[in-house]
């Protein structure tokens, strides 16, 4: 009975759970040399494309700008179907807008934390590489080890660049250490 359930779950996991409006199908292709695609310097590695041929994801062959942030060589850039940037997976810890954002991992950037962007290209969120003060607020770092103890919370900014939320590393403004903090308007 258990084996049948596990097999059925695996068999239908993709088609059974895809919601309307789910991510469109993509195709993976090997790029045999670095090439610029839709303004992104893709490395000679795998790249993913939407059915219409537009780039969905690739490893960048050099430091490049995605939205309003600069990402290091070897990072992964992910685009929406209309070509706007969605997120990056940083190849290494990277200073973005004054925050040391977590990147990479033992298996490379694909294992690292995502750094999200608003559809406008403005920075939205990242997992901090370590605890740090963001706009005067003591915010906690994120990543694998924090996830184990249940404290994996990104630092998120509003589209205007103001702090939207983080996990506190110290008592602050009437809130306690480890609280999820959202400043007032």
C-alpha positions as CSV (number, residue, x, y, z in Angstrom):
1,X,0.0,0.0,0.0
2,X,2.7,2.5,1.0
3,X,4.8,1.8,-2.1
4,X,1.7,2.3,-4.3
5,X,1.0,5.6,-2.6
6,X,4.6,6.8,-3.0
7,X,4.6,5.7,-6.7
8,X,1.3,7.5,-7.4
9,X,2.5,10.6,-5.7
10,X,5.7,10.7,-7.8
11,X,3.8,9.8,-10.9
12,X,1.3,12.6,-10.7
13,X,3.4,15.2,-8.8
14,X,4.0,17.4,-11.8
15,X,0.8,17.2,-13.8
16,X,-1.5,16.8,-10.8
17,X,-0.3,19.8,-8.8
18,X,0.3,22.4,-11.6
19,X,-2.1,25.2,-11.0
20,X,-3.5,27.4,-13.7
21,X,-1.0,30.1,-14.6
22,X,1.9,27.8,-13.5
23,X,5.3,28.4,-14.9
24,X,5.4,27.7,-18.7
25,X,7.3,24.7,-20.0
26,X,11.0,25.3,-20.6
27,X,13.7,23.5,-22.6
28,X,17.3,23.1,-21.4
29,X,20.1,23.6,-23.9
30,X,23.8,23.4,-23.6
31,X,25.6,26.5,-24.7
32,X,29.0,25.5,-26.1
33,X,30.5,29.0,-25.8
34,X,29.7,32.2,-23.9
35,X,27.0,34.2,-25.7
36,X,24.9,37.2,-25.0
37,X,21.2,36.4,-25.0
38,X,18.6,39.2,-24.5
39,X,21.3,41.4,-23.0
40,X,22.6,38.8,-20.6
41,X,26.1,37.3,-20.9
42,X,25.4,33.6,-20.6
43,X,28.3,31.2,-19.9
44,X,29.1,28.1,-21.7
45,X,26.9,25.9,-19.6
46,X,23.2,24.9,-19.5
47,X,20.6,27.6,-20.3
48,X,16.8,27.2,-20.2
49,X,14.4,28.7,-22.7
50,X,10.7,29.3,-22.8
51,X,8.7,27.6,-25.6
52,X,8.8,30.8,-27.6
53,X,12.7,30.7,-27.6
54,X,13.1,33.5,-25.0
55,X,15.7,33.1,-22.3
56,X,14.4,31.9,-18.9
57,X,17.6,31.1,-17.0
58,X,21.4,31.0,-17.5
59,X,24.7,31.2,-15.6
60,X,26.3,34.6,-16.3
61,X,29.8,34.6,-17.8
62,X,30.9,37.9,-16.2
63,X,29.7,40.3,-13.5
64,X,26.4,41.8,-14.9
65,X,23.5,44.0,-13.9
66,X,20.1,42.4,-13.4
67,X,17.5,45.0,-12.6
68,X,19.2,47.4,-10.1
69,X,21.8,45.0,-8.7
70,X,25.1,43.8,-9.9
71,X,25.6,40.0,-9.7
72,X,29.0,38.2,-9.8
73,X,30.2,35.9,-12.6
74,X,28.8,32.4,-12.2
75,X,25.5,33.5,-10.7
76,X,22.2,32.3,-12.2
77,X,19.8,34.9,-13.6
78,X,16.1,33.9,-14.0
79,X,13.8,35.9,-16.2
80,X,10.0,36.1,-16.5
81,X,8.4,35.0,-19.8
82,X,8.2,38.7,-20.8
83,X,12.0,39.1,-20.3
84,X,11.9,41.1,-17.0
85,X,14.3,39.9,-14.3
86,X,12.7,37.7,-11.5
87,X,15.6,36.6,-9.3
88,X,19.2,35.7,-9.2
89,X,21.0,33.0,-7.4
90,X,24.4,34.5,-6.4
91,X,27.6,32.6,-7.0
92,X,29.0,33.9,-3.7
93,X,28.1,36.3,-0.9
94,X,27.6,39.7,-2.5
95,X,27.2,43.2,-1.2
96,X,23.9,44.5,-2.7
97,X,22.5,47.9,-1.7
98,X,24.6,47.9,1.5
99,X,23.6,44.4,2.5
100,X,25.8,41.3,2.4
101,X,23.5,38.9,0.7
102,X,24.0,35.1,0.9
103,X,25.1,33.3,-2.2
104,X,26.6,30.0,-3.4
105,X,27.0,26.8,-1.5
106,X,29.1,23.7,-1.6
107,X,27.5,22.7,-4.9
108,X,27.5,26.2,-6.5
109,X,25.0,29.0,-7.0
110,X,22.1,26.6,-7.8
111,X,22.2,25.6,-4.1
112,X,22.3,29.2,-2.8
113,X,19.6,31.4,-1.6
114,X,17.5,33.4,-4.1
115,X,17.8,37.2,-4.4
116,X,14.4,38.4,-5.7
117,X,13.5,41.5,-7.7
118,X,10.2,43.3,-8.2
119,X,8.9,43.2,-11.9
120,X,10.3,46.8,-12.2
121,X,13.8,45.4,-11.6
122,X,14.0,47.0,-8.1
123,X,15.6,44.8,-5.4
124,X,13.0,42.9,-3.3
125,X,14.7,40.5,-0.9
126,X,17.7,38.4,-0.1
127,X,18.9,36.2,2.7
128,X,21.7,37.9,4.6
129,X,25.1,36.2,4.7
130,X,25.3,37.0,8.4
131,X,23.4,39.0,11.0
132,X,23.7,42.8,10.2
133,X,22.1,46.1,10.7
134,X,19.8,47.1,7.8
135,X,18.5,50.7,7.8
136,X,19.2,50.8,11.6
137,X,17.4,47.5,12.3
138,X,19.3,44.5,13.7
139,X,18.3,41.8,11.1
140,X,19.2,38.1,11.0
141,X,21.2,36.2,8.5
142,X,19.6,33.3,6.6
143,X,20.5,30.1,4.9
144,X,20.6,26.4,5.4
145,X,21.6,26.3,9.1
146,X,19.0,28.9,10.0
147,X,16.4,26.9,8.2
148,X,17.1,23.9,10.4
149,X,16.3,25.9,13.5
150,X,13.3,27.7,11.9
151,X,14.8,31.2,11.5
152,X,15.3,31.3,7.8
153,X,13.7,34.7,7.0
154,X,14.9,37.0,4.3
155,X,15.4,40.8,4.5
156,X,12.7,42.3,2.3
157,X,12.5,45.9,1.0
158,X,9.5,47.8,-0.3
159,X,9.9,48.7,-4.0
160,X,10.8,52.2,-2.8
161,X,13.9,50.8,-1.0
162,X,12.6,51.1,2.6
163,X,12.8,48.0,4.9
164,X,9.7,45.9,4.7
165,X,10.6,43.0,7.0
166,X,13.3,40.9,8.6
167,X,13.9,38.6,11.6
168,X,15.3,40.6,14.6
169,X,18.7,39.6,16.2
170,X,18.2,41.8,19.2
171,X,15.3,43.5,21.0
172,X,14.3,46.5,18.9
173,X,11.4,49.1,19.0
174,X,9.3,47.1,21.5
175,X,9.9,43.8,19.6
176,X,11.9,40.9,20.9
177,X,14.9,39.0,19.5
178,X,13.9,36.5,16.8
179,X,10.5,38.2,16.2
180,X,9.5,38.8,12.6
181,X,9.7,42.5,12.3
182,X,7.8,44.8,10.0
183,X,8.3,48.5,10.5
184,X,5.4,50.9,10.4
185,X,4.6,52.9,7.2
